[in-house]
Amino acid sequence: MKTRFLIDENLPSKLKTAVLLLQPEIDILRVGDVGAPPLGTLDPDILTYLVSSQRLLVTDNRKSIPGHLADYRAAGGGQMWGLFWVRPSASLGRWAEEIVMVWETSEAEEWIDKLDWIPL
């Protein structure tokens, strides 16, 4: 199965646009989009959504997400479909290129329960 993505609301909305310009077939949503959690959704609810929608999260939230992930796993939550933290030193264009590269070269199952950085 191809990887499906959810971009956290704290990242620029232009990231989704940049990804789709490079590869219009990617299934990518941003928090606040139709079919995605609404803006302002709490992190634990985002994690639950990711499991039910089988999406990999792209975020720069390194403050609260690790703790929420630990709580989620301790509570017996389902498998995560992956999480990418964006490297702040990289450009939006580079983040988009990396998302496309992941989509083109891997399957969603390869990212289950993995946390990584983009650029990789």
C-alpha positions in Angstrom: 0.0 0.0 0.0 1.3 3.5 -0.8 2.1 5.7 2.1 -0.6 8.3 2.9 0.4 11.5 4.8 -1.1 13.9 7.2 0.7 17.3 7.6 0.4 18.8 11.1 -1.3 22.2 11.2 1.9 23.8 12.6 3.6 23.3 9.3 3.0 25.7 6.4 0.0 24.9 4.2 2.3 25.5 1.2 4.0 22.2 2.0 0.9 20.2 0.8 0.8 22.3 -2.3 4.5 21.8 -3.0 4.1 18.0 -2.6 1.2 17.9 -4.9 3.0 20.0 -7.6 5.8 17.4 -7.6 3.5 14.3 -7.5 -0.3 15.0 -7.8 -1.2 11.3 -7.1 0.0 11.4 -3.4 -2.7 11.0 -0.8 -1.8 13.9 1.5 -4.0 15.9 3.8 -3.3 18.7 6.2 -5.0 19.1 9.6 -8.0 21.4 8.8 -8.7 19.8 5.4 -11.9 18.1 4.6 -11.5 14.5 5.7 -8.8 15.4 8.2 -9.0 16.4 11.9 -10.1 20.0 12.3 -7.7 22.8 13.2 -7.0 22.9 16.9 -7.4 19.1 17.3 -5.4 17.9 20.3 -2.3 15.7 19.8 -3.8 12.6 21.3 -6.7 12.8 19.0 -4.4 13.3 16.0 -2.6 10.1 17.0 -5.9 8.2 17.1 -6.8 9.6 13.7 -3.5 8.5 12.2 -4.1 4.9 13.3 -7.7 4.8 12.0 -6.8 6.5 8.7 -3.4 4.7 8.2 -1.5 7.9 7.7 2.0 8.9 8.5 2.3 12.2 10.4 4.7 15.0 9.1 5.3 17.5 11.9 7.8 19.8 13.6 6.3 19.2 17.0 9.1 17.8 19.0 7.9 19.2 22.4 4.6 17.4 23.0 4.3 14.6 20.5 7.0 12.3 22.1 5.1 12.4 25.4 1.8 11.8 23.7 3.3 8.9 21.7 4.6 7.3 24.9 1.2 7.7 26.6 -0.6 6.3 23.5 1.7 3.2 23.4 1.4 2.7 27.2 -2.4 2.8 26.8 -2.2 0.0 24.2 -3.0 2.2 21.2 -2.8 0.6 17.8 0.2 0.6 15.5 1.4 3.9 14.2 1.8 4.3 10.5 5.0 6.4 11.0 6.0 9.9 11.9 8.4 12.3 10.3 9.9 15.2 12.1 11.0 17.9 9.6 14.5 19.2 10.0 14.2 22.9 10.6 17.4 23.5 8.7 15.9 22.2 5.5 13.6 24.2 3.1 10.0 23.6 2.4 11.0 22.4 -1.1 13.4 19.9 0.4 10.7 18.6 2.8 8.3 18.2 -0.2 11.0 16.3 -2.2 11.6 13.9 0.6 7.9 13.2 1.1 7.6 12.4 -2.6 10.8 10.2 -2.5 9.3 8.2 0.4 6.0 7.8 -1.5 7.8 6.7 -4.7 10.3 4.3 -3.1 8.6 2.6 -0.2 5.3 1.1 1.0 3.3 2.3 4.0 3.9 -0.9 5.9 7.7 -0.2 6.0 7.0 2.9 8.2 4.8 1.2 10.8 5.9 2.3 14.3 9.0 4.1 12.9 10.0 7.7 13.7 12.4 9.5 11.4 13.5 12.9 10.2 13.1 14.5 6.8 15.3 15.1 5.1 16.3 11.5 5.9 
